[in-house]
Amino acid sequence: MATLKVFAMVFDKNKVFYTRGLFDPATNIFTVKRGFRSEPMRFLVDPSHIYAIVNKNNRNIVFVEVSTRQSIQIPKTKQSKVTLEVDGKKVHEVKTETVMENITIDGQSVKMDSDNEMDMEIANILDYHTERAFWRGLIQSTKLALSTLLITMFAGYGIIRFIEWILTAVFQR
């Protein structure tokens, strides 16, 4: 699947950043950069937490929090029509209520702007262990090409022969 361009509201304690990033539906990882030269940050995003903004551009938006490195579900409003009888007349009234649905992570609900410390284990997993360049570099550093291996073996054999030649010349006198 192709990556999806998604706008994000990033909550960092009492600050909110509006930025955009790439969402990978195969891994549910959302990658965002805060600035031009900053390192990318990665978040775990539930696909049901991506909302469509209906306007001329039809953009998608997600709300994420830095301390938990996960997406946040926003509160929804629910409207209902209520019919009341006042003095024998029916009166229609629209009632609006806000339904708060917090995300539960490991049995704990998450506030939108929490003062919790960042979970460094999750941050390191998302930043380094999900990046393909990290694993490619690790494999390249441990893998030797066949030509390099053969040259090293023959060079080692040549050095041993050279040392034997010098030692036999010195000790045959």
Residue pairs with C-beta under 8 A, 6 or more apart in sequence:
1 24
1 25
1 26
3 22
3 23
3 24
3 25
4 22
4 23
4 24
4 25
4 60
5 20
5 21
5 22
5 23
5 60
6 20
6 21
6 22
6 23
6 30
6 50
6 60
6 61
6 62
7 18
7 19
7 20
7 53
7 59
7 60
7 61
7 62
8 17
8 18
8 19
8 20
8 21
8 30
8 32
8 61
8 62
8 63
8 64
9 16
9 17
9 18
9 61
9 62
9 63
9 64
10 16
10 17
10 18
10 19
10 32
10 34
10 41
10 64
10 65
10 66
11 63
11 64
11 65
11 66
11 72
11 112
11 113
12 65
12 66
12 67
13 66
13 67
13 113
13 114
13 115
14 113
17 34
19 32
19 33
19 34
20 32
21 30
21 31
21 32
21 33
22 30
22 31
23 29
23 30
23 31
23 45
23 50
23 62
24 30
24 31
25 47
27 130
28 44
28 45
28 46
28 47
29 42
29 43
29 44
29 45
29 126
29 130
30 42
30 43
30 44
30 45
30 62
30 64
30 71
31 40
31 41
31 42
32 40
32 41
32 42
32 43
32 64
33 39
33 40
33 41
34 41
39 127
40 127
41 66
41 69
41 126
41 127
42 69
42 126
42 127
42 130
43 64
43 69
43 70
43 71
43 126
44 69
44 70
44 71
44 122
44 126
45 62
45 64
45 70
45 71
46 70
46 71
46 73
46 103
48 73
49 62
49 63
49 71
49 72
49 73
49 103
50 60
50 61
50 62
50 71
51 60
51 61
51 62
51 74
52 58
52 59
52 60
52 61
53 59
53 60
53 61
62 71
63 71
63 72
63 73
63 74
63 112
64 70
64 71
64 72
65 71
65 72
65 110
65 112
65 113
65 114
66 118
67 114
67 116
67 117
67 118
67 119
68 105
68 110
68 114
68 116
68 119
68 122
69 118
69 119
69 122
69 123
69 126
70 103
70 105
70 110
71 103
72 103
72 110
72 112
73 101
73 102
73 103
75 98
75 99
75 100
75 101
76 98
76 99
76 101
77 96
77 97
77 98
77 99
78 96
78 97
78 98
78 99
79 94
79 95
79 96
80 94
80 95
80 97
81 92
81 93
81 94
81 95
82 92
82 93
82 94
82 95
83 90
83 91
83 92
83 93
84 90
84 91
84 93
85 91
102 109
102 110
102 111
103 109
103 110
104 110
128 134
